[in-house]
Amino acid sequence: MRLLCFLSLLLVQFSVAAPPQFSRVTPDQTLSFPADFGAHPNFRTEWWYATGWLETADKKPLGFQITFFRFATEFDAANPSQFAPKQVIIAHAALSDPALGKLLHDQKSARQGFGLVYAKPGNTDVKLDGWRIFRDENGQYQVSVKARDFTQNLLLIPSQAPMLQGDHGFSRKGPKPEQASHYYSEPQLRVAGSITRNGKPTAVTGSAWLDHEWSTSVLDANAVGWDWVGANLDDGGALMAFQIRDKTGAQVWAHAALRDATGKITQFKAEAMHFMPQRRWRSPRTGATYPVAMQIHTGSTVWQLTPLQDDQELDSRRSTGAVYWEGAVSLSRDGKPAGRGYLEMTGYVKPLRF
């Protein structure tokens, strides 16, 4: 599950009299790798989203995020001009450090073209000027980001097969069948590399989670936002859970999937899972209140989410138009330490609209 809120201004700026017909997500489409690691330009929206926990040589924890969005505009796709704004690439990067007490983040956006900005089909290779995520011939992800206040140079090494979300990669997001995405995750990625701040590189190791999702129509008209978590469990398992909320906070749709260390997946429908806020934090910048400490019930299991730090709010109004909370969290299961992951909460400042 990832942020879909692209600027409505883009729709106006890049609209034409006869907009293109975008592909629809249907349950009969089977995901195939390595082709589906790459871009799907016939769908409206797409993203590659990597998050994780890092540790420095002196055992200090850091959280990191890098997200690349691809957005197909309504400009005529048959226009041969390289200046035609047919695809827009947007990227967010963030670093969470409890020693700072707030999130460091940056954002970029540009139209695709001229080999400088692209999202390539066939395999993961997305670039926005000096920011890039690339899946190499060994299946490892090379991440390079030179943000305003930090640089990320990371290698993400898969240790497990992709986790197909929903029904073999067909992930429902609402009560209508067309409200869906194609969605897979790569949990338990091993991480090595460096983080540079103030000109000083620091070696880091850790674990990460990567999501890749693409769609054309997702949110129900009553939806205002969602809460989502992806977590690497200490026993080698993985947990993904999300709920989509209406303006009252009630669930419009919800789903969770738990993969154990043997690869067995247990699915949880909305009636078998619940998000329960435990503690809230109010942003001094936007006034939004987020449930930064959360319980998630999946069947009889209770997961407790505790933030690495409270202030992990990301203001992306210069790119996607949204403000959201995106942060590193630790998990306990039935009161015992269980893993680490990332929690995303959207729609708390204003409803998401597409």
Secondary structure, 3 states (H helix, E strand, C coil): CCCCCCCHHHHHHCCCCCCCCCCCCCCCCCCCCCHHHCCCCCCCEEEEEEEEEEEECCCCEEEEEEEEEEEECCCCCCCCCCCCCCEEEEEEEEEEECCCCEEEEEEEEEECECCCEEECCCCCEEEECCEEEEECCCCCEEEEEECCCCEEEEEEECCCCCEECCECCEEECCCCCCCEEEEEEEEEEEEEEEEEECCEEEEEEEEEEEEEEEECCCCCCCCCEEEEEEEEECCCCEEEEEEEECCCCCEEEEEEEEECCCCCEEEEEHHHEEEEEEEEEECCCCCCEEEEEEEEEECCEEEEEEECCCCCEEEECCCCCEEEEEEEEEEEECCEEEEEEEEEECCCCCCCCC
